[in-house]
Amino acid sequence: MKGSKKRIRIVIADDHPLLREAMRNAFEQHDDMEVLGEAGDGEEAVKLSAELKPDIVIMDIVMPKLSGIEATKEVRKVSPSTAVLILTAYDDDRYIIGLLEAGAAGYLLKSARGQDLVGAVRTVYAGESVLHPTIIAKILKYSAQTQGRSDHQRTGEQ
């Protein structure tokens, strides 16, 4: 019965071949995961997503041809059932907000361990969101600032 279990179908999109290879190796150690393909740039990530309809795309932010933000938007259009999990070295506020607005299901930093990435894939596959603690702190700060501006605008209008 073990072989009949549905596997999580993954596409890896990162412009660093060594990192793609390391991720593939991490995922292939688990019977419930299958890497369908790898993309070295954003356009290729969108193309593979349209063709293969993976469950999850692991997406870097800074890539040639199409940024991770733009590629995430396009993946969500060409394969709406595909979840995008961001794995990046960048925790800049503009990336975080842009990617979440683009429809990313999660945001992990490349400082995460392999087991954390595997766990994040399973969590996103289950329909939940995954955010690195640093990212949560930045979102809360952004939200508080936005709320403060909104409160100020309301009191200024009265």
C-alpha positions in Angstrom: 0.0 0.0 0.0 3.0 2.3 0.5 3.4 2.8 -3.2 -0.2 3.8 -3.8 0.2 7.0 -1.6 -0.2 10.2 -3.5 3.1 12.0 -3.9 3.6 15.8 -3.7 4.6 16.9 -7.2 7.3 19.6 -7.1 9.0 22.0 -9.5 12.2 23.7 -8.3 12.9 27.2 -9.7 16.3 28.7 -8.8 19.1 30.1 -10.9 21.8 28.2 -9.0 22.2 24.6 -10.2 23.9 23.4 -7.0 21.0 24.6 -4.9 18.5 22.9 -7.2 20.5 19.7 -7.0 20.6 19.9 -3.2 16.9 20.5 -3.0 16.2 17.6 -5.4 18.3 15.3 -3.2 16.5 16.5 -0.1 13.1 15.8 -1.6 14.0 12.5 -3.2 14.8 11.0 0.2 11.1 11.1 1.0 8.6 8.6 -0.5 5.8 11.2 -0.5 7.7 13.7 -2.8 8.5 13.8 -6.4 10.5 16.4 -8.3 8.9 16.8 -11.8 11.4 19.4 -13.1 13.8 22.2 -12.5 13.8 25.8 -13.8 16.8 28.1 -14.0 14.8 31.2 -14.6 11.4 32.7 -14.0 10.1 32.1 -17.6 11.1 28.4 -17.4 9.3 28.1 -14.1 6.1 29.4 -15.6 6.4 27.1 -18.7 7.0 24.0 -16.5 4.1 24.9 -14.3 1.8 25.3 -17.3 2.9 21.9 -18.7 3.3 19.8 -15.6 0.7 21.3 -13.2 2.8 20.6 -10.1 1.3 20.7 -6.6 4.1 23.1 -5.5 6.7 25.3 -7.1 9.7 26.2 -4.9 10.6 29.7 -6.2 13.6 32.0 -5.7 13.0 35.7 -5.9 16.0 37.0 -7.9 16.2 35.0 -11.2 16.9 35.8 -14.9 14.2 36.7 -17.4 11.3 36.9 -15.0 11.6 37.8 -11.3 10.2 35.5 -8.6 7.4 37.9 -8.0 6.3 38.1 -11.6 6.8 34.3 -12.1 4.6 33.7 -9.0 1.8 35.8 -10.5 2.1 33.9 -13.8 2.3 30.5 -12.2 -0.9 31.3 -10.3 -2.6 32.2 -13.6 -1.4 29.2 -15.7 -1.9 26.6 -12.9 -4.3 28.0 -10.2 -4.1 24.8 -8.1 -0.3 25.1 -7.9 1.0 26.6 -4.6 4.2 28.7 -4.7 6.6 28.4 -1.8 9.3 31.1 -1.8 12.8 30.1 -0.8 15.2 33.0 -0.9 18.1 34.8 0.8 16.1 38.0 0.7 13.9 39.3 3.5 13.5 42.8 2.2 10.0 44.2 3.0 9.2 45.0 -0.7 9.8 41.4 -1.7 7.8 40.0 1.2 4.7 42.1 0.5 5.0 41.8 -3.3 5.2 38.0 -3.1 2.3 37.6 -0.7 0.2 39.9 -2.9 1.3 37.8 -5.9 -0.2 34.7 -4.2 2.7 32.9 -2.6 1.6 30.3 -0.1 4.8 30.6 2.0 8.1 32.4 2.4 11.2 30.7 3.7 14.8 32.0 3.9 17.6 30.0 2.5 19.1 29.8 5.9 16.4 27.1 6.6 17.5 23.5 7.1 16.6 20.8 4.6 14.1 19.2 7.0 12.5 22.6 7.5 12.0 22.9 3.7 10.5 19.4 3.5 8.2 20.2 6.4 7.2 23.5 4.7 6.3 21.7 1.5 4.1 19.3 3.4 2.4 22.2 5.2 1.7 24.1 2.0 0.5 20.9 0.3 -2.0 20.6 3.2 -3.4 24.0 2.3 -1.7 26.0 5.1 0.8 28.9 4.9 4.4 28.8 6.0 6.3 31.9 7.0 9.8 32.1 8.4 9.8 33.8 11.9 11.7 36.8 10.5 9.1 37.2 7.8 6.2 37.1 10.3 7.9 39.9 12.3 8.2 42.0 9.2 4.6 41.4 8.2 3.4 42.4 11.6 5.5 45.5 11.6 4.2 46.4 8.1 0.6 45.7 9.2 1.0 47.9 12.3 2.4 50.8 10.2 -0.4 50.4 7.6 -3.0 50.4 10.4 -1.4 53.4 12.0 -1.6 55.3 8.7 -5.2 54.2 8.3 -6.2 55.3 11.8 -4.5 58.6 11.2 -6.4 59.1 7.9 -9.7 58.4 9.6 -9.1 60.8 12.5 -7.8 63.4 10.1 -11.0 63.2 8.0 -13.4 63.8 10.9 
